[in-house]
Each structure stands twice: as C-alpha cells, then as structure tokens.
Amino acid sequence: MEYEDCRIMELVRHAAREDVEAQTLLVEEVRCYIQWLVEHYGSSERAGDFAEQVLARVRRDYGQFWDANSEFGAWMDQILQREVETACRN
C-alpha cells in the first residue's frame, strides 16, 4: 500500500471517530483534490454535467476509504457534493 493511501486511511479512521482535527484535514484534502480536478479538466469547458463528472471521479478515487462505514460515508458524501458544487460554481 502506498504512503498516500495509508495517510488517507489514517485520516478517515480518526475522522470517523469524530476527531475534529482529522475531519478538518480530510475535508481540506478532498477540497484540494476537487480544486485540482476542476482546474485541470474544467478550464476549457464547464458542461452542465461537469459537476456530476467531478463528483463521480472524487467518489471513485476516495470512496474506497469510507465505504465500510455507511454513516461516515453518507456524511462525507454530503461534504463532497457541497465542495464540488462550490468549486464548479467558481
């Protein structure tokens, strides 16, 4: 397992246990990734379904880390949706 995967798993583990600092770091991690996706793929075109594509990509790349915990996964999914909407709006 790669270092980054271990780091994310550790953040998720702590965040799922309601560690506020870990939650903040995890949300910032995901926010940065979303920003990168939007800047990298969205500069030429912002189609109506662009936000849905970004959300699907983030879910695919990060969802594996919290799929086992449905309550935490639902919480993270709400955050993902909000962050993607914000990033795609700007």
GUMIGU-103556 format. One record per atom (N, C-alpha, C): x, y, z; residue in one letter. Coordinates in pm, whole numbers, padded with zeros to 5 digits, always signed. Layout:
! GUMIGU-103556
XYZa
...
***
This chain:
! GUMIGU-103556
+00084-00117+00000m
+00000+00000+00000m
+00090+00124+00000m
+00051+00222-00077e
+00128+00344-00090e
+00111+00434+00033e
+00209+00520+00051y
+00207+00613+00163y
+00081+00698+00165y
+00043+00752+00050e
-00075+00839+00043e
-00202+00764+00085e
-00216+00640+00041d
-00332+00561+00080d
-00335+00539+00231d
-00219+00509+00287c
-00211+00489+00433c
-00246+00618+00507c
-00197+00728+00456r
-00223+00857+00519r
-00373+00889+00517r
-00436+00868+00403i
-00580+00894+00390i
-00658+00799+00480i
-00622+00673+00482m
-00692+00576+00566m
-00683+00616+00713m
-00568+00664+00754e
-00549+00705+00892e
-00634+00830+00922e
-00638+00924+00829l
-00724+01041+00846l
-00870+01000+00859l
-00914+00910+00772v
-01052+00863+00775v
-01082+00792+00906v
-00991+00709+00950r
-01012+00636+01075r
-01033+00733+01192r
-00950+00833+01199h
-00965+00931+01307h
-01088+01020+01287h
-01113+01059+01164a
-01228+01145+01136a
-01359+01073+01167a
-01366+00945+01137a
-01487+00868+01163a
-01514+00854+01313a
-01409+00870+01392r
-01424+00865+01538r
-01446+01004+01596r
-01489+01095+01508e
-01526+01232+01545e
-01410+01316+01596e
-01292+01288+01546d
-01174+01370+01573d
-01185+01493+01481d
-01214+01607+01541v
-01242+01729+01464v
-01122+01771+01380v
-01004+01758+01434e
-00884+01796+01359e
-00867+01706+01236e
-00888+01577+01252a
-00879+01484+01139a
-00988+01513+01037a
-01108+01546+01082q
-01215+01580+00990q
-01179+01702+00908q
-01122+01802+00973t
-01082+01924+00904t
-00974+01893+00800t
-00876+01814+00838l
-00770+01778+00745l
-00823+01696+00627l
-00914+01605+00655l
-00971+01522+00548l
-01052+01606+00451l
-01134+01696+00504v
-01213+01782+00416v
-01121+01871+00332v
-01015+01921+00391e
-00920+02003+00316e
-00849+01921+00208e
-00815+01798+00239e
-00754+01707+00142e
-00845+01689+00021e
-00971+01661+00048v
-01068+01639-00060v
-01093+01769-00136v
-01101+01880-00064r
-01123+02011-00128r
-01010+02043-00226r
-00888+02019-00186c
-00773+02043-00273c
-00778+01955-00397c
-00817+01830-00379y
-00827+01738-00492y
-00937+01784-00588y
-01048+01825-00534i
-01159+01875-00618i
-01114+01998-00695i
-01046+02090-00627q
-00996+02211-00694q
-00902+02174-00808q
-00815+02078-00783w
-00722+02034-00888w
-00799+01978-01007w
-00898+01894-00981l
-00978+01837-01090l
-01047+01946-01171l
-01107+02041-01102v
-01180+02149-01171v
-01083+02233-01254v
-00969+02265-01198e
-00871+02345-01273e
-00812+02267-01389e
-00786+02141-01367h
-00722+02058-01470h
-00816+02023-01584h
-00939+01988-01552y
-01032+01941-01655y
-01139+02042-01693y
-01159+02142-01613g
-01271+02231-01638g
-01239+02362-01701g
-01113+02386-01732s
-01078+02517-01784s
-01133+02542-01924s
-01144+02438-02003s
-01190+02458-02140s
-01342+02450-02154s
-01405+02377-02066e
-01550+02357-02082e
-01613+02326-01947e
-01724+02388-01921r
-01799+02362-01799r
-01941+02319-01838r
-01950+02200-01890a
-02080+02145-01931a
-02169+02128-01809a
-02300+02118-01834g
-02396+02103-01727g
-02368+01984-01637g
-02313+01880-01693d
-02286+01761-01613d
-02141+01756-01564d
-02068+01863-01579f
-01928+01865-01534f
-01919+01838-01384f
-02005+01902-01306a
-02004+01881-01160a
-02033+01735-01127a
-02124+01673-01200e
-02154+01532-01177e
-02034+01444-01209e
-01961+01480-01314q
-01842+01405-01351q
-01733+01419-01245q
-01715+01541-01195v
-01616+01563-01090v
-01655+01484-00965v
-01781+01490-00927l
-01829+01419-00809l
-01806+01268-00825l
-01837+01214-00942a
-01817+01071-00966a
-01669+01035-00956a
-01583+01121-01007r
-01438+01095-01001r
-01388+01096-00856r
-01432+01194-00778v
-01390+01202-00638v
-01443+01083-00560v
-01567+01045-00585r
-01623+00927-00518r
-01542+00803-00552r
-01505+00791-00678r
-01428+00674-00721r
-01290+00673-00657r
-01226+00788-00650d
-01089+00794-00600d
-01079+00791-00447d
-01181+00841-00379y
-01173+00848-00233y
-01276+00759-00161y
-01384+00724-00226g
-01491+00650-00161g
-01448+00519-00099g
-01346+00457-00157q
-01297+00329-00104q
-01252+00341+00041q
-01215+00461+00082f
-01162+00479+00216f
-01272+00482+00323f
-01395+00513+00282w
-01502+00519+00382w
-01623+00436+00347w
-01616+00355+00244d
-01730+00270+00205d
-01773+00175+00315d
-01682+00129+00397a
-01716+00031+00501a
-01799+00092+00614a
-01795+00222+00628n
-01869+00291+00734n
-01978+00374+00670n
-02100+00320+00665s
-02208+00385+00589s
-02247+00521+00647s
-02247+00535+00778e
-02284+00664+00838e
-02179+00770+00805e
-02054+00736+00822f
-01947+00830+00790f
-01943+00855+00640f
-01967+00752+00561g
-01969+00766+00415g
-02078+00862+00370g
-02195+00855+00433a
-02303+00947+00398a
-02266+01090+00434a
-02201+01106+00549w
-02156+01239+00591w
-02054+01295+00491w
-01959+01211+00452m
-01857+01254+00356m
-01918+01284+00219m
-02017+01207+00180d
-02080+01230+00051d
-02148+01367+00047d
-02209+01407+00155q
-02269+01541+00161q
-02162+01648+00147q
-02050+01626+00212i
-01940+01721+00202i
-01887+01724+00058i
-01870+01608-00002l
-01823+01602-00140l
-01915+01680-00233l
-02044+01658-00219q
-02140+01728-00305q
-02130+01879-00287q
-02122+01923-00164r
-02113+02067-00136r
-01983+02125-00192r
-01873+02057-00172e
-01744+02106-00220e
-01737+02109-00373e
-01793+02008-00437v
-01794+02005-00584v
-01881+02118-00638v
-01997+02138-00580e
-02085+02247-00625e
-02015+02382-00611e
-01949+02403-00499t
-01877+02528-00476t
-01763+02546-00576t
-01685+02443-00595a
-01571+02451-00687a
-01613+02473-00830a
-01723+02410-00871c
-01768+02423-01009c
-01839+02557-01034c
-01889+02616-00929r
-01956+02746-00941r
-01855+02858-00962r
-01737+02842-00907n
-01636+02950-00913n
-01558+02949-01040n
***
